[in-house]
Amino acid sequence: MKKQAAKSLRAFAIELAVYSVLVVIYFFLVLHLLGDWLYRLETHHRYVYAGVAILLIAGQAVVLDTVTTLLFRFLRGRSR
C-alpha cells in the first residue's frame, strides 16, 4: 500500500510541475499576443472583455488538461 501511495504522489508531483510550466507558457503567450488588444477591449468594451476573458479561461482549462492527459498517456505507454 505504501509503495502505491508513493507512486501516486510522484505522478501527481510530476503532473503538477508539467501543468505549472504549461500555464506559465500560456500566460506569457497570451500576454504577448493578445495583451494590447485585451487592454483596449477592457478599456472600451467591458462586457465584451468579460466574455472574452471567460472564454480564454475556459479554453485554457480544456486545452491544458488535454495536453497534459495526452502527454502522460504517451509517457506511460513508453515506460511499460
Secondary structure, 3 states (H helix, E strand, C coil): CHHHHHHHHHHHHHHHHHHHHHHHHHHHHHHHHHHHHHHHHHHHCHHHHHHHHHHHHHHHHHHHHHHHHHHHHHHHHHHC
